[in-house]
Amino acid sequence: RLLLEALTHPSYCTADRSFWVCEGGSCIQAKNYQRLEMLGDAIIGYIVSCIVFLLKEEFQVNNSGGMTEVVSWCVSNSTFAAVAVRKLELE
């Protein structure tokens, strides 16, 4: 079920085009990946927050505002994209 949910785009689950998943005699309407995406974002944010907190001297921040800025920068889409481009040598 989770795999199907993770691979289902929100535009596929509309009122006129939904599908059901049946397992063990019970059926439920399939969901899209947005719920899992939110959970994944929260987990990544938590892990990065812990790393920044533990290594705050390395990031040269001493207050919560500075740590929040570092975490926000680390988990931003543009930062992830830049790292992906560099690691995959797409430049």
Secondary structure, 3 states (H helix, E strand, C coil): CHHHHHCCCHHHCECCECCEEEECCEEEECCCCHHHHHHHHHHHHHHHHHHHHHCCCCCCCCCHHHHHHHHHHHCCHHHHHHHHHHHCCCC
